[in-house]
């Protein structure tokens, strides 16, 4: 088993190398809107999963994950050789690419939080003019004890 700190350092280095290679060296137009977000390396340093996101060409355009995935699969060999040259480790990890779902989850969470804020505002508006139900002193007290 390899030191986890070493695996994290290698993952960070692989992210940097792959992102730089996609931006400056790989000339595939399908990869121009790809952003590398994270990399996870197995404990034995043999496999690396590179996470990526894709943005659309315009603000309203949907990102084309299928094209980006095909471009990354085609460039996998070149990217692995760049990683091998850039890291200098004995065995270059096998690269696999996976779309990063964190931005979608964050967007979904923002929608849920906005919905919860709207409900809280409606409850606060109703509570402004509300009065308590029941007696002012809701605790039962024996009348004999009061004397």
Secondary structure, DSSP 8 states (H G I E B T S, - for coil): ---HHHHHHHHHHHHHHHHHHHHHT---GGGTTEEEEEEEE-TTSSEEEEEEEE--SSSSS---HHHHHHHHHHHHHHHHHHHHHHH--SS--EEEEEE--HHHHHHHHHHHHHHHHHHHHHHHHHHHT---SS-SS-S---HHHH-
